[in-house]
Amino acid sequence: MGRGCARVPAGPCKGRYRSRQGATEIAIGDLRDPESLHVALEGVDGVFYIRPHFLEDETVLGLRVVEAAEPAGARRFAFSSVMHPAIPLSHHRAKLPLEAALVQGSRLA
């Protein structure tokens, strides 16, 4: 299967998360803590990133995941974006910089 990354404390809820989501292991990480992302992503082959919705720093958080994925060893990066990121809605436009980083400056496919 794969590794799930969640911002949940260790303990009883960690086991429930694993069994309900199908992950073979759980890494605890926080999108606002770059070091925890490096640890959580270490040794992964790929990343499937589902962004948080309607956060002011959504773009920064997504770029941190991309920046942590490459040195961690990820060869692929899937980003769950939106259909039309260029329309004048702030939560759609927040996806454009991350899409650009993946297309222009990354070796991730």
N, C-alpha and C positions, 0 to 999 in steps of 0.2 A: 504494500500500500504506500504509505507516505507519512511524512511528519506534518503534524498540524502545529500551527503557531497560534497561541492564544494569550490574551492578557488576563489570565485567571491565576489566582494563587495556587500554590501546591496544596495538596490535601485531598479531601474526599471529592471535591468537584472536578479535580483533574482526571480521575478515573472515569467518572461519568461522561466527561467530555469525550474522552478517547472512545469509549464504547458506542456512543451515539453518533459520532462523526466518521468512524471508520479509519481513523489514523492508527498507525502501528506505534507511533511515539508522539509525544507532545513536547513542544518547546515553548517555554514561557518567554514572551517578548513584549516590548512596548514600542510602538511606532515613534514615540517621542524620546526614546533612549537608543541612540545609534549603536552603542556597545551591545545592548541586549539583542539587537537585530543581527549583528555580526555573529554572536554566539548561536542564536536560534537558526540561522541559515547555514552555518558551517557544514560543508560537505554535501549540500543538496545538489541534485542534478538540474532541477528546475523549480520555478516559483509560479504559483497561481495567485495573483494578488487581487483581492476584492477590497476596494477602497472603502474607507468610512464615508458616510454620507453627511453632507452639510456642515463640515467642520471648516473653520476659517483657514486652518493650516493644512488642508487636505493635500495641496500640491507639494508642500515641503515634506509631508509624511510619505507620500508616494515616491518622491525622489530619493528619500533615505533608503527605501526598500531596494530600489534599483542600484544605488551606490553600494549597498551591503551584499547584494546578490552576486555580482561579478567576482569580487575577491573570495567569496565563500565557495566558489566553484560551480555556480549555476551556469548551465549552457543554454537554458531556455527560460523565457519569462512570458507568462500570459497575464494580461491586464484586463480585468472586467471593467470596461469603460462605459460609455454611453453611445447611443446611435449617432448623434450629431453634436460633437463637443464644441463646435464653433458658433452655435446659436447663442443669442444674448441672454443666457441664464447663467448666473454665477457658478452654480454647482455643476453645470456642463463645461463651462470654460476652464474650470479648475483642472480638468483632465488633459487639456492640450499640452502643457509643459511636460507632463509625464510621457505622453505619447511621443512627443518630439524627442525626448531623451532616449527613448527606446529605439526609435527609427534612426536618428542621426548619430548619436554618440556612443552607442552600446554595441558590444559584440554578441549580445543576447538575441536569440531569434524569437 
